[in-house]
Amino acid sequence: MNTPSTASSLSAAAGHPEAEDAGGRIVGGSAGSQGQFPHQAAVSMDSSHMCGGSLISTSTVLTAAHCVSGFSTWAVSLGGIRRSGSESGHVTINTRSTTVHSGYNANTLNNDIAVIFLGTNVQLSSYIALVNLPSRSQAGNSFEGQSATVSGWGLTADNGNTASTLQYTTLSVISNSLCQQYYGGVIVSSTLCATGSNRQSTCNGDSGGPMVIGSTGSFTLIGVVSFVSNAGCSSGAPSGYARVTSFLDWISSTAGVSIS
């Protein structure tokens, strides 16, 4: 049986408890354009590790708990698609303020969700925009069978390099019962799983980033990138996400956002 491994940019040499098989980028994806995913955040932890995130209010970013737990400083970049170099409309905000879900389990990666507080209100633009959160009427929607888009700067291949430009790909949401055939009991109701038609997947470095449905200008966030199989990002095994509809109350109270 496969076991889940965090899709972050950590490495075993880092000595971090999440380090097993960490690394990262979208595998089998395409390069994004500036403004295509204006909710996408690049998150650098302690100036050495890489995750993604989603802008859910002008002052908060939603990410994975394993991108927050064990770290002390975060640099959040918004509005750009390149890992380095200056881009018009791009901003970076440094913060030391975060909250991890109290039920986060580093072994099972259950409740792998956290909020980063920017400490300021970012100026929205054509390159920086909020992602929609699911409505409470969508809370019972499993999204099974739906196509969803994931994006990030993680590894583009197992044992490869991180992406220099934001990558994205389309995956299909699968049932939790099918996902349990790969991973067993660590797949709970608040887990969402997805697969790619040609072994496309998230990979190390994509952790915390968005899984969305819809199109530019009306994206709705349904998943937070959490894990891949320890067999490899391109193994064909499902990738795992924190199911956003399971955390609407927590997100609303923690980030101070209104969800109708």
Rosetta silent file (secondary structure, phi, psi, omega in degrees, C-alpha in Angstrom):
SEQUENCE: MNTPSTASSLSAAAGHPEAEDAGGRIVGGSAGSQGQFPHQAAVSMDSSHMCGGSLISTSTVLTAAHCVSGFSTWAVSLGGIRRSGSESGHVTINTRSTTVHSGYNANTLNNDIAVIFLGTNVQLSSYIALVNLPSRSQAGNSFEGQSATVSGWGLTADNGNTASTLQYTTLSVISNSLCQQYYGGVIVSSTLCATGSNRQSTCNGDSGGPMVIGSTGSFTLIGVVSFVSNAGCSSGAPSGYARVTSFLDWISSTAGVSIS
SCORE:     score description
SCORE:     0.000 S_00000001
   1 L     0.000  140.384  174.593    0.000    0.000    0.000 S_00000001
   2 L   -68.482  155.047  170.891    1.162    3.532   -0.742 S_00000001
   3 L  -123.679  147.757 -177.945    1.711    5.942    2.092 S_00000001
   4 E   -74.815  146.923  177.263    1.212    9.679    1.833 S_00000001
   5 E  -132.673  137.705 -178.225    4.185   12.012    1.717 S_00000001
   6 E   -58.845  140.980 -179.803    3.997   15.774    2.068 S_00000001
   7 L   -92.101   31.679 -178.981    4.113   17.623   -1.226 S_00000001
   8 L   -91.644 -179.754 -177.749    6.283   20.362    0.218 S_00000001
   9 L   -95.183   22.115  179.840    9.786   21.396   -0.751 S_00000001
  10 L   -77.513  156.888  175.670   11.372   19.901    2.346 S_00000001
  11 L  -128.220  155.565 -177.925   14.193   17.388    2.095 S_00000001
  12 H   -57.989  -30.969 -179.176   15.228   14.617    4.445 S_00000001
  13 H   -68.087  -16.881 -178.028   18.517   16.426    4.984 S_00000001
  14 H   -73.174  -15.721  178.772   16.627   19.343    6.475 S_00000001
  15 L    71.973   18.925 -179.326   15.928   17.308    9.588 S_00000001
  16 L   -91.509  143.624 -175.895   12.295   18.390    9.598 S_00000001
  17 L   -61.258  -20.789  179.775    9.673   15.859   10.765 S_00000001
  18 L   -90.317    9.881 -160.517    7.778   16.206    7.469 S_00000001
  19 L   -71.954  -19.224 -174.276   10.873   15.569    5.414 S_00000001
  20 L   -56.143  123.728  175.774   10.202   12.136    3.955 S_00000001
  21 L    55.062   29.950 -179.030   10.002   12.339    0.152 S_00000001
  22 L   -87.237  155.735  179.764    9.458   16.067    0.182 S_00000001
  23 L   172.332 -145.948  157.182   10.333   18.256   -2.786 S_00000001
  24 L   151.263  126.708  164.631    8.290   19.784   -5.532 S_00000001
  25 E  -166.777  170.091  174.549    6.396   20.892   -8.585 S_00000001
  26 L   -62.936  129.064  178.009    3.451   20.229  -10.832 S_00000001
  27 E   -99.202  127.035  178.354    4.228   17.100  -12.888 S_00000001
  28 L    76.054   26.077 -175.994    2.979   17.092  -16.481 S_00000001
  29 L  -100.081 -172.882  178.116    1.689   20.648  -16.301 S_00000001
  30 E  -122.671  156.980  178.873    1.747   23.812  -18.389 S_00000001
  31 E   -75.384  135.017  177.492    3.222   27.234  -17.680 S_00000001
  32 L   -86.070  167.354  176.345    0.766   29.784  -16.333 S_00000001
  33 L  -113.841  154.872 -177.982    0.510   33.441  -17.320 S_00000001
  34 L   -61.974  129.229 -178.223    0.496   36.433  -14.991 S_00000001
  35 L    92.013   -9.197  179.739   -3.059   37.081  -13.821 S_00000001
  36 L   -70.562  -38.669  178.319   -4.293   33.602  -14.764 S_00000001
  37 L  -127.109   70.862 -170.588   -4.308   32.473  -11.114 S_00000001
  38 L   -69.093   -9.318  176.536   -4.348   35.810   -9.244 S_00000001
  39 L   -85.974  -11.490 -172.783   -5.138   34.082   -5.941 S_00000001
  40 E   -71.366  129.304  173.888   -1.906   32.057   -6.040 S_00000001
  41 E  -112.851  144.697  168.271    0.679   32.800   -3.374 S_00000001
  42 E  -102.046  127.672 -175.313    4.286   31.626   -3.227 S_00000001
  43 E  -118.940  118.170  175.799    5.277   30.946    0.374 S_00000001
  44 E  -103.210  124.669 -177.800    8.908   30.752    1.483 S_00000001
  45 E  -103.674  125.291  179.337    9.385   29.313    4.966 S_00000001
  46 L    50.462   32.969  174.959   12.478   30.332    6.956 S_00000001
  47 L    61.902   14.152 -175.466   14.059   31.497    3.677 S_00000001
  48 L  -138.922  -15.847 -177.662   14.790   27.926    2.623 S_00000001
  49 E  -121.401  156.929 -171.915   11.611   25.919    1.925 S_00000001
  50 E  -124.526  134.120  171.691    8.853   26.420   -0.625 S_00000001
  51 E  -140.157  179.140  173.544    5.075   26.075   -0.474 S_00000001
  52 E  -116.829  179.640  177.385    2.045   27.589   -2.113 S_00000001
  53 E  -168.581  174.402 -179.089   -1.046   29.279   -0.768 S_00000001
  54 E  -130.882  133.135  178.770   -4.301   30.985   -1.710 S_00000001
  55 E   -78.679  112.796 -177.174   -5.349   34.564   -0.971 S_00000001
  56 E  -107.806  -13.251  169.374   -8.727   34.298    0.798 S_00000001
  57 E  -151.983  172.169 -178.012   -8.917   37.883    2.119 S_00000001
  58 L   -66.699  -10.585 -177.856   -6.798   40.972    1.630 S_00000001
  59 L  -127.226    4.653 -178.355   -4.867   40.058    4.784 S_00000001
  60 E  -137.034  145.647  177.295   -4.893   36.236    4.956 S_00000001
  61 E  -123.542  134.092  176.571   -3.535   33.310    2.949 S_00000001
  62 E   -93.961  133.121 -178.837   -4.735   29.720    3.301 S_00000001
  63 E  -146.591 -172.545  179.077   -2.021   27.053    3.126 S_00000001
  64 L   -86.957  147.309  178.929   -1.147   23.582    4.445 S_00000001
  65 H   -59.954  -36.446 -177.622   -0.394   23.019    8.129 S_00000001
  66 H   -73.621   -6.393  171.758    2.893   21.301    7.265 S_00000001
  67 H   -88.519   -6.634 -177.311    3.984   24.539    5.557 S_00000001
  68 L  -116.649  -45.206 -176.262    3.558   26.334    8.873 S_00000001
  69 L   -62.029  125.653  177.788    4.271   23.833   11.648 S_00000001
  70 L    92.361   -2.558  178.942    7.926   23.941   12.704 S_00000001
  71 L  -114.345  166.561 -176.783    8.752   27.200   10.951 S_00000001
  72 L  -127.413  -20.780  179.119    8.957   30.747   12.289 S_00000001
  73 L  -133.907  145.644 -178.872    9.053   33.163    9.339 S_00000001
  74 E  -135.705  132.541  172.397    7.148   33.300    6.069 S_00000001
  75 E  -108.479  115.851 -175.653    7.658   35.415    2.958 S_00000001
  76 E  -106.035  118.400 -179.867    4.430   35.515    0.961 S_00000001
  77 E  -106.712  134.272 -177.697    4.677   36.594   -2.673 S_00000001
  78 E  -131.199  149.423  172.363    1.597   37.579   -4.653 S_00000001
  79 L    89.903   -5.422 -177.907    0.927   38.743   -8.191 S_00000001
  80 L  -117.780  168.337  176.859    3.844   37.064   -9.930 S_00000001
  81 L  -123.041   -6.209 -179.695    4.502   33.820  -11.779 S_00000001
  82 E  -101.274  143.451  179.434    8.312   33.667  -11.626 S_00000001
  83 L   -67.348  -30.813 -178.396   10.252   32.207   -8.722 S_00000001
  84 L  -144.182  162.382 -178.414   12.859   34.953   -8.959 S_00000001
  85 L    92.996  158.843 -177.374   13.325   38.320  -10.625 S_00000001
  86 L   -86.258  143.116  175.768   11.140   41.400  -10.576 S_00000001
  87 L  -135.738  139.522  176.153    7.695   41.498  -12.150 S_00000001
  88 L   -61.648  133.167  178.346    5.338   44.426  -12.443 S_00000001
  89 L    87.311    2.355 -177.294    2.446   44.031   -9.998 S_00000001
  90 L   -96.690  135.838  177.494    4.323   41.573   -7.772 S_00000001
  91 E  -132.339  150.737  174.547    4.579   42.075   -3.996 S_00000001
  92 E  -127.300  131.378 -177.993    6.242   40.130   -1.170 S_00000001
  93 E  -121.806  129.417  178.820    5.111   40.408    2.448 S_00000001
  94 E   -98.930  137.298 -177.899    7.091   39.038    5.400 S_00000001
  95 E  -148.074  159.413  174.386    5.250   37.767    8.451 S_00000001
  96 L  -124.561   15.094 -173.013    5.672   35.716   11.607 S_00000001
  97 E  -113.587  117.444 -179.412    1.935   35.271   12.292 S_00000001
  98 E  -147.165  162.907  171.355    0.124   32.007   11.505 S_00000001
  99 E  -136.557  126.743  176.896   -2.451   29.605   12.936 S_00000001
 100 E   -97.340  142.694  176.362   -2.391   25.832   12.387 S_00000001
 101 L   -56.536  133.238 -175.324   -5.559   23.762   12.693 S_00000001
 102 L   -64.668  -20.721 -179.747   -5.633   22.304   16.212 S_00000001
 103 L   -95.036    8.964 -179.227   -6.426   18.856   14.820 S_00000001
 104 L   -60.313  130.824  178.343   -3.445   18.710   12.473 S_00000001
 105 L  -120.469  112.682 -175.878   -1.738   15.314   12.570 S_00000001
 106 L   -68.191  -20.021 -179.488    1.749   15.241   11.056 S_00000001
 107 L   -83.209  -43.363 -178.954    1.674   11.449   10.697 S_00000001
 108 L   -95.919  -14.648 -174.479   -1.633   11.059    8.857 S_00000001
 109 L    62.700   22.221  171.136   -1.714   14.608    7.404 S_00000001
 110 L   -70.402  147.149 -179.851   -5.329   14.910    8.546 S_00000001
 111 L    55.556   41.778 -176.440   -6.497   18.535    9.014 S_00000001
 112 L   -82.687   71.577 -174.337   -3.487   19.725    7.014 S_00000001
 113 L  -147.558  144.500 -177.249   -4.613   23.351    6.863 S_00000001
 114 E  -154.512  161.059  176.398   -3.366   26.677    8.233 S_00000001
 115 E  -117.138  135.218  172.762   -3.801   30.428    7.882 S_00000001
 116 E  -106.058  127.741  179.387   -0.987   32.912    7.328 S_00000001
 117 E   -97.199  121.282 -175.095   -1.707   36.459    8.511 S_00000001
 118 L   -75.480  -23.576 -179.818   -0.070   39.092    6.312 S_00000001
 119 L    78.242    4.055  178.086   -0.320   41.850    8.905 S_00000001
 120 L  -156.335  164.012  176.769   -1.392   44.296    6.211 S_00000001
 121 L   -97.188  116.719 -179.089   -4.065   44.594    3.549 S_00000001
 122 L   -74.761  145.549  178.894   -2.688   43.791    0.124 S_00000001
 123 L   -80.136  121.995  179.241   -3.839   45.957   -2.780 S_00000001
 124 L   -76.707  150.955 -176.832   -5.967   43.926   -5.183 S_00000001
 125 L  -156.476 -171.864  176.320   -5.292   44.207   -8.923 S_00000001
 126 L   -69.568  -16.809 -179.829   -5.595   42.276  -12.159 S_00000001
 127 L  -103.479  -16.286 -178.967   -2.663   40.175  -10.898 S_00000001
 128 L  -128.305  116.457 -177.600   -3.726   39.855   -7.235 S_00000001
 129 L  -148.280  158.204  178.505   -7.269   38.752   -6.421 S_00000001
 130 L   -78.091  146.173  170.446   -9.178   36.734   -3.853 S_00000001
 131 L   -90.204  145.936  176.098  -10.238   33.176   -4.545 S_00000001
 132 E   -73.957  139.632  169.756  -13.856   32.320   -3.789 S_00000001
 133 L   -92.525  150.851  178.307  -14.483   29.977   -0.884 S_00000001
 134 L   -59.403  147.291  174.964  -17.265   27.391   -1.273 S_00000001
 135 L   -77.124  162.802  179.273  -20.650   28.482   -0.017 S_00000001
 136 H   -65.079  -23.886  177.230  -22.234   26.643    2.881 S_00000001
 137 H   -71.670  -15.332  177.506  -24.745   25.195    0.428 S_00000001
 138 H   -93.642    0.816 -173.174  -21.812   23.428   -1.251 S_00000001
 139 L   -59.521  -29.416 -179.143  -20.634   21.828    1.990 S_00000001
 140 L   -91.262    2.723 -177.979  -22.149   18.453    1.069 S_00000001
 141 L   -83.103  121.669  178.985  -20.687   18.437   -2.460 S_00000001
 142 L   -80.771  -18.207 -176.544  -17.937   15.819   -2.858 S_00000001
 143 L    63.460   12.572  179.993  -16.967   17.258   -6.280 S_00000001
 144 L   -57.674  131.727  179.120  -16.377   13.634   -7.360 S_00000001
 145 L    86.842   -9.551 -179.728  -15.867   13.373  -11.109 S_00000001
 146 L   -82.763  149.631  173.522  -15.293   17.098  -11.535 S_00000001
 147 E   -83.895  136.945  179.901  -12.251   18.562  -13.226 S_00000001
 148 E  -136.583  152.402 -177.388  -10.175   20.806  -10.993 S_00000001
 149 E  -108.512  133.166  174.866   -7.045   22.871  -11.568 S_00000001
 150 E  -117.977  149.062 -176.825   -3.963   22.791   -9.351 S_00000001
 151 E  -145.056  153.288  179.664   -1.040   25.215   -9.610 S_00000001
 152 E   170.507  177.320 -179.591    2.354   25.739   -8.052 S_00000001
 153 L  -108.318   19.867 -176.796    6.113   26.014   -8.393 S_00000001
 154 L   -70.605 -172.295 -177.777    6.879   22.489   -7.170 S_00000001
 155 E   -60.513  142.610  177.460    8.949   19.810   -8.868 S_00000001
 156 L   -93.120   -7.736  177.359    8.186   19.148  -12.503 S_00000001
 157 L  -159.698  153.062  174.308    9.438   15.563  -12.208 S_00000001
 158 L   -56.680  133.321 -177.988   10.371   13.133   -9.481 S_00000001
 159 L    61.092   19.620  179.734   13.917   13.987   -8.414 S_00000001
 160 L   -94.892 -156.327 -179.209   13.712   16.976  -10.759 S_00000001
 161 L  -107.778  156.851  174.494   13.987   20.701  -10.225 S_00000001
 162 E   -71.285  154.929 -176.610   11.456   23.185   -8.949 S_00000001
 163 L   -76.100  141.330  176.076    9.698   25.233  -11.585 S_00000001
 164 L   -84.480  -23.347  178.819   10.980   28.718  -12.404 S_00000001
 165 E  -123.907  143.310 -179.690    7.524   29.707  -13.713 S_00000001
 166 L   -52.290  130.628  179.204    4.145   28.883  -12.160 S_00000001
 167 E  -111.542  154.495  175.201    2.807   25.580  -13.487 S_00000001
 168 E  -146.651  158.736  174.743   -0.746   24.248  -13.576 S_00000001
 169 E  -154.809  164.863 -179.575   -2.597   21.127  -14.616 S_00000001
 170 E  -106.886  130.410  179.179   -6.111   19.692  -14.584 S_00000001
 171 E  -121.478  166.495  177.040   -6.974   16.701  -12.410 S_00000001
 172 E  -112.257  128.103  178.444  -10.142   14.711  -11.796 S_00000001
 173 E   -70.676  132.213  179.805  -11.587   14.454   -8.288 S_00000001
 174 E  -112.986  168.572 -179.926  -12.091   10.820   -7.231 S_00000001
 175 L   -73.050  153.447  177.082  -14.130    9.239   -4.463 S_00000001
 176 H   -66.536  -31.261  179.298  -12.631    8.795   -1.024 S_00000001
 177 H   -65.062  -38.020  176.253  -13.428    5.080   -1.175 S_00000001
 178 H   -68.664  -40.077  179.936  -11.246    4.747   -4.274 S_00000001
 179 H   -64.458  -33.920  178.904   -8.517    6.815   -2.635 S_00000001
 180 H   -64.954  -23.424  177.119   -8.633    4.528    0.413 S_00000001
 181 H   -66.872  -23.925  177.251   -7.646    1.644   -1.863 S_00000001
 182 H   -90.270  -40.446 -167.485   -4.279    3.390   -2.238 S_00000001
 183 H  -119.345  -10.304  178.419   -3.768    4.845    1.221 S_00000001
 184 H    75.886 -148.174 -169.401   -6.107    3.080    3.643 S_00000001
 185 H   -71.998   -7.130  176.897   -7.565    4.662    6.753 S_00000001
 186 H   -71.426  -14.411  176.666   -5.578    7.908    6.626 S_00000001
 187 L   -84.648  111.613 -177.468   -8.138    9.032    4.037 S_00000001
 188 L  -116.198  179.214 -174.437  -10.955   10.609    6.054 S_00000001
 189 L   -61.226  -28.376 -178.922  -14.031   12.636    5.135 S_00000001
 190 L   -88.208    9.616  173.814  -12.055   15.887    5.212 S_00000001
 191 E   -97.914  141.556  171.922   -9.572   14.522    2.642 S_00000001
 192 E  -121.657  137.383 -179.118  -10.074   15.140   -1.075 S_00000001
 193 E  -123.766  152.339 -179.276   -8.187   13.060   -3.656 S_00000001
 194 E  -149.949  155.923  177.641   -7.570   13.539   -7.365 S_00000001
 195 E  -132.319  158.333  176.390   -5.764   11.891  -10.266 S_00000001
 196 L  -105.395  151.514 -176.307   -4.395   13.014  -13.624 S_00000001
 197 L   -70.614  -28.710 -179.655   -5.161   11.350  -16.936 S_00000001
 198 L  -126.736   46.754  179.809   -1.485   11.115  -17.919 S_00000001
 199 L    64.357   19.313  172.112    0.137   10.872  -14.495 S_00000001
 200 L   -65.013  147.837 -177.634   -0.164   14.619  -13.989 S_00000001
 201 E  -166.224  164.491  163.576    0.078   15.433  -10.318 S_00000001
 202 L   -75.064  165.539  178.358    1.113   17.881   -7.703 S_00000001
 203 L  -150.141 -176.767 -177.609    4.608   17.336   -6.345 S_00000001
 204 L   -56.864  135.033 -177.359    6.979   18.568   -3.678 S_00000001
 205 L   100.335  -16.920  178.064    6.914   22.341   -3.421 S_00000001
 206 L   -88.683  -12.763 -176.300    3.248   22.573   -4.395 S_00000001
 207 L   -46.832  142.470  177.063    2.043   21.980   -0.828 S_00000001
 208 L    83.301  -13.699 -176.942   -0.435   24.473    0.527 S_00000001
 209 L   -76.664  175.251 -172.280   -1.362   25.628   -2.954 S_00000001
 210 E   -87.267  141.235  159.643   -4.824   25.811   -4.491 S_00000001
 211 E  -111.847  120.397 -174.107   -7.067   23.249   -6.106 S_00000001
 212 E  -126.425  156.449  167.848   -9.827   25.228   -7.785 S_00000001
 213 E  -116.834  160.249 -178.268  -12.875   24.734   -9.965 S_00000001
 214 L    99.219 -158.028 -176.930  -14.216   27.323  -12.371 S_00000001
 215 L  -137.911  170.236 -177.750  -12.253   29.751  -14.511 S_00000001
 216 L   -51.981  128.707 -177.799  -10.177   32.907  -14.148 S_00000001
 217 L    98.908  -18.338 -179.562  -12.265   35.539  -12.430 S_00000001
 218 L  -144.505   32.721  179.563  -14.575   33.013  -10.764 S_00000001
 219 L   -68.005  140.806  172.342  -12.335   30.341   -9.234 S_00000001
 220 E  -118.932  129.913 -176.534  -13.641   28.500   -6.170 S_00000001
 221 E   -82.374  118.485  179.001  -11.125   26.861   -3.825 S_00000001
 222 E  -114.278  -14.534 -179.063  -12.041   23.233   -3.044 S_00000001
 223 E  -148.185  150.910  173.347   -8.695   21.787   -1.951 S_00000001
 224 E  -115.071  120.949 -174.915   -5.382   22.688   -0.298 S_00000001
 225 E   -54.840  125.681 -175.010   -2.447   20.643   -1.638 S_00000001
 226 E  -122.198  -55.251 -173.887   -1.403   18.206    1.090 S_00000001
 227 E  -149.267  161.633  171.441    0.311   14.997   -0.031 S_00000001
 228 E  -128.235  171.310  179.088    1.505   12.711   -2.803 S_00000001
 229 E   -73.239  144.538  175.494    2.389    9.028   -2.765 S_00000001
 230 L   -71.134   -4.729  173.524    5.800    8.026   -1.456 S_00000001
 231 L   -78.340   -9.984  177.740    5.984    5.975   -4.665 S_00000001
 232 L   121.347  152.094 -178.421    6.516    9.280   -6.471 S_00000001
 233 L   -65.369  -31.401 -177.859    4.564   12.171   -7.922 S_00000001
 234 L   -98.541   19.619 -178.026    4.432   10.532  -11.350 S_00000001
 235 L   -74.179  -16.109 -175.119    3.457    7.097  -10.002 S_00000001
 236 L    91.524   -9.333  176.363   -0.162    7.548  -11.047 S_00000001
 237 L   -70.660  153.710 -178.900   -1.343    7.279   -7.435 S_00000001
 238 L   -63.259  152.349  168.163   -3.803    9.968   -6.300 S_00000001
 239 E   -97.759  154.159 -174.023   -2.655   13.230   -4.773 S_00000001
 240 E  -117.560  151.992 -173.583   -4.340   14.390   -1.567 S_00000001
 241 E  -141.610  150.931  166.823   -5.826   17.678   -0.428 S_00000001
 242 E   -74.116  125.989 -176.594   -7.475   19.203    2.610 S_00000001
 243 E   -78.825  110.014 -171.261  -11.155   19.374    1.626 S_00000001
 244 H   -60.210  -36.567 -179.137  -12.047   23.049    2.007 S_00000001
 245 H   -62.772  -20.720  178.658  -15.782   22.426    2.517 S_00000001
 246 H   -79.450  -11.320 -172.455  -14.902   20.483    5.676 S_00000001
 247 H  -122.317   19.775 -175.171  -13.193   23.524    7.188 S_00000001
 248 H   -60.573  -44.525  178.919  -15.573   26.397    6.402 S_00000001
 249 H   -62.465  -44.410 -179.019  -16.337   27.144   10.059 S_00000001
 250 H   -64.265  -44.360  179.780  -12.652   26.974   10.999 S_00000001
 251 H   -62.361  -45.328 -178.036  -11.596   29.181    8.075 S_00000001
 252 H   -60.639  -45.808 -176.999  -14.317   31.722    8.820 S_00000001
 253 H   -75.806  -36.597 -176.994  -13.471   32.024   12.504 S_00000001
 254 H   -75.724  -45.997 -176.209   -9.678   31.833   12.121 S_00000001
 255 H   -90.408   -9.791  179.531   -9.242   34.124    9.124 S_00000001
 256 L    71.264   31.270  179.004  -12.164   36.387    9.979 S_00000001
 257 L  -106.060  147.209  179.895  -13.852   35.923    6.623 S_00000001
 258 L   -89.427  128.128  177.625  -17.589   35.731    6.058 S_00000001
 259 L  -121.579  118.504 -175.088  -18.845   32.583    4.343 S_00000001
 260 L   -93.257    0.000    0.000  -22.494   32.586    3.314 S_00000001
